[in-house]
Amino acid sequence: MIYVIDKGKHRSTLIPTFTIKDSINGVFTFIDGYKYLIPKQKDSNKLIGLSDNWTHHIDSIRIGWRYNPKYPDMVEIVGIAYKSGERSIFTITHVQPNKKNYFSIQILDDYYKIIINKTAVATKRKSGWDFVRYQLNPYFGGTTPSPNNVIIDLEVNFK
């Protein structure tokens, strides 16, 4: 499915997908608009994620991304974890735009696991949530809206 974050906006869609599953996987490709220069260049944009509570700013795991002009032919992929309201952001890998990339997000008993292509990372989980979750869709920011039309091809499967 093609997701578009319009210039001047944050969201690609308003309607979340609900699931009882604790993992998702799929393929993503950055098609256009992934290069940008903004005052808060280190802010992380969101690609895909799962809530692990009623609100994702309390407990969730997401795959994020950001553009670094020092590496103009790459997109940095980050993990974004909220654990009891505390956010952590960590680099996972870098990917090339216009190339398909495999991803997986798993919510396990004691930790979250993210796989991007063949790179796997894990981070501790604090939530004991085992109820309905919602998929977090592509979002630009932080606080700065998208300076470009961002186009991402994102195919999602729930395990």
C-alpha positions as CSV (number, residue, x, y, z in Angstrom):
1,M,0.0,0.0,0.0
2,I,1.3,3.4,-0.8
3,Y,1.3,5.9,2.1
4,V,1.7,9.6,1.4
5,I,2.5,12.2,4.0
6,D,1.5,15.5,2.3
7,K,3.8,18.5,2.5
8,G,2.9,20.5,5.6
9,K,1.2,17.5,7.4
10,H,2.3,14.9,9.9
11,R,-0.1,11.9,9.2
12,S,-0.4,9.5,6.3
13,T,-3.8,8.3,7.5
14,L,-6.2,8.9,10.4
15,I,-7.7,5.5,10.8
16,P,-5.6,2.9,12.7
17,T,-5.8,-0.9,12.2
18,F,-6.7,-2.8,15.3
19,T,-5.4,-6.3,16.0
20,I,-5.1,-8.9,18.8
21,K,-1.7,-10.0,17.3
22,D,1.6,-9.3,19.0
23,S,3.7,-9.1,15.9
24,I,3.7,-7.7,12.4
25,N,6.1,-8.1,9.4
26,G,6.3,-6.9,5.9
27,V,8.3,-4.9,3.4
28,F,8.9,-1.1,3.0
29,T,10.4,1.1,0.3
30,F,11.1,4.8,0.5
31,I,10.0,6.1,-2.8
32,D,10.2,9.9,-2.7
33,G,10.4,12.9,-0.3
34,Y,12.7,11.1,2.2
35,K,15.4,13.8,1.8
36,Y,14.8,16.9,3.8
37,L,16.4,19.7,5.8
38,I,14.6,21.0,8.8
39,P,15.7,22.8,12.0
40,K,15.2,19.6,14.1
41,Q,17.1,17.3,11.7
42,K,17.6,14.6,14.4
43,D,13.9,14.2,15.1
44,S,12.6,10.8,14.2
45,N,9.8,10.1,11.8
46,K,7.6,7.0,12.3
47,L,7.3,4.2,9.7
48,I,5.3,1.5,11.5
49,G,4.6,0.3,15.0
50,L,2.4,-1.4,17.5
51,S,0.8,0.0,20.6
52,D,1.3,-2.0,23.8
53,N,-1.3,-0.2,25.9
54,W,-4.3,2.0,25.3
55,T,-2.0,4.8,24.4
56,H,1.2,4.5,22.4
57,H,2.9,7.3,24.3
58,I,2.9,5.1,27.3
59,D,3.9,1.7,25.8
60,S,4.7,0.9,22.2
61,I,7.4,-0.2,19.8
62,R,8.0,1.5,16.4
63,I,10.3,1.5,13.5
64,G,11.3,5.1,12.7
65,W,13.5,6.8,10.2
66,R,15.3,10.1,9.5
67,Y,17.4,11.6,6.8
68,N,21.0,12.7,7.5
69,P,22.6,14.9,4.8
70,K,26.0,13.4,5.6
71,Y,24.8,10.2,4.0
72,P,22.7,11.4,1.1
73,D,22.1,8.0,-0.4
74,M,20.8,6.4,2.7
75,V,18.0,6.6,5.2
76,E,18.7,5.9,8.9
77,I,16.3,3.4,10.5
78,V,15.7,3.7,14.2
79,G,13.8,1.9,16.9
80,I,11.5,4.0,19.0
81,A,10.3,2.4,22.3
82,Y,8.0,3.8,24.9
83,K,8.2,2.0,28.2
84,S,5.9,3.3,31.0
85,G,6.0,6.7,29.3
86,E,9.7,7.0,28.8
87,R,10.9,7.1,25.2
88,S,14.1,5.7,23.9
89,I,15.4,6.0,20.3
90,F,18.2,3.8,19.0
91,T,19.8,3.4,15.6
92,I,19.2,0.0,13.9
93,T,20.7,0.3,10.5
94,H,20.7,2.4,7.2
95,V,18.8,1.4,4.1
96,Q,18.9,2.6,0.5
97,P,15.9,4.4,-0.9
98,N,14.0,2.8,-3.7
99,K,14.9,-0.7,-2.5
100,K,12.7,-3.1,-0.7
101,N,13.4,-3.8,2.9
102,Y,12.1,-6.5,5.1
103,F,10.9,-5.7,8.7
104,S,9.5,-7.5,11.7
105,I,8.2,-6.2,15.0
106,Q,7.6,-8.6,17.8
107,I,6.2,-8.0,21.3
108,L,7.5,-10.8,23.4
109,D,7.0,-11.5,27.2
110,D,9.9,-9.4,28.4
111,Y,11.2,-7.5,25.4
112,Y,10.4,-6.0,22.0
113,K,12.3,-7.3,18.9
114,I,12.8,-5.5,15.6
115,I,14.3,-7.0,12.5
116,I,15.3,-4.9,9.5
117,N,16.6,-7.1,6.7
118,K,19.1,-9.2,8.6
119,T,19.8,-6.8,11.5
120,A,17.9,-7.7,14.7
121,V,17.7,-5.6,17.9
122,A,15.9,-6.1,21.1
123,T,14.9,-3.7,24.0
124,K,13.3,-4.5,27.3
125,R,9.6,-4.4,27.6
126,K,7.8,-3.1,30.8
127,S,4.2,-3.4,29.7
128,G,2.1,-6.5,30.6
129,W,-0.6,-5.6,28.1
130,D,-2.2,-8.5,26.4
131,F,-5.3,-7.0,24.8
132,V,-6.2,-5.2,21.6
133,R,-3.4,-3.3,19.9
134,Y,-3.3,-0.8,17.1
135,Q,-0.9,-0.3,14.2
136,L,0.9,3.0,14.2
137,N,1.1,4.2,10.6
138,P,3.7,6.5,8.8
139,Y,4.0,9.9,10.5
140,F,6.4,12.8,10.0
141,G,7.9,14.4,13.1
142,G,8.3,15.3,16.0
143,T,6.9,18.6,16.0
144,T,7.9,19.7,12.5
145,P,5.5,18.9,9.7
146,S,6.8,17.3,6.5
147,P,8.6,19.7,4.2
148,N,7.9,17.4,1.2
149,N,5.4,15.0,0.0
150,V,6.8,11.8,1.5
151,I,5.9,8.6,-0.4
152,I,6.4,5.2,1.2
153,D,5.4,1.7,-0.1
154,L,4.5,-0.3,3.0
155,E,3.1,-3.8,2.9
156,V,2.1,-5.2,6.4
157,N,1.2,-8.7,7.5
158,F,0.0,-9.5,11.0
159,K,1.4,-12.8,12.4
